[in-house]
Amino acid sequence: MNKSGLALLPLAAWLLSACVVVPDRHGPGATIGIGIAVPALPLVVELGSDPYYHQGGYTYFYDRDRWRYGQSRNGPWVDLPRSHYPREIRYRERGEGRDRGDGNRGRDDGGRGRGR
C-alpha cells in the first residue's frame, strides 16, 4: 500500500463510524433495525371485525394474545415489545361504529332523535 492509501485509512474508518446508529432504549417507542422508534399502543385499543389497528404510520396486528407491527398490512411483521402492549382490548360488534355506517343502530326512537 502506498503512502496516500495509508493516509486515507483513518479517514475511511472515521467516515464509516459516522454511519453507525446506536438506538435509544429509553425513549417512548421501541427501536428496530437502525434506530427507528415504534410508538407504543394506547392504553385501550378498539378492534373491529379484523385484528388490525393503525397508528403513527404503522399497522399493528393482534393474533393469539400477541401484537406485531409493520409498515403495511402485508408485513413484514415484527413482534411488538410487551412494554408497548395496550392494557385493554375492546371489540366493536359487527355493524357498529364506522365500519358499517349504521348510525341508528340501538336507538329506541327509531332514528328520529329526542323530542321529535
QUILINHU-V244763 format. One line per field, one symbol per residue. ss: DSSP state (H for helix, E for strand, L for the rest). phi: phi as a letter, one per 40 degrees, with the letter a starting at -180 (. if undefined). psi: psi as a letter, one per 40 degrees, with the letter a starting at -180 (. if undefined). A space follows every 50 residues. Layout:
BEGIN
ss->???
phi->???
psi->???
END
This chain:
BEGIN
ss->LLHHHHHHHHHHHHHHHLLLLLLLLLLLEEEELLLEEEELLLLEEEELLL LEEEELLEEEEEELLEEEEELLLLLLLEELLHHHLLLEEEELLLLLHHHL LLLLLLLLLLLLLLLL
phi->.cccccccdcccccccccccbbcccbccbcbbfbgccbcccccbbbbccb cbbbafgbbbbbafgbbbbacaccgccbcccdcbcccabbbcccgbgccb gccccgcccggcgcgb
psi->hidddddedddddddddeehhhiheeaeiiiibfehhhiiiidhhhiaei fihhhfeihhhhhffihiiieieeaiihhhideeiidihihiiheiaedd egeeheheeeeeiie.
END
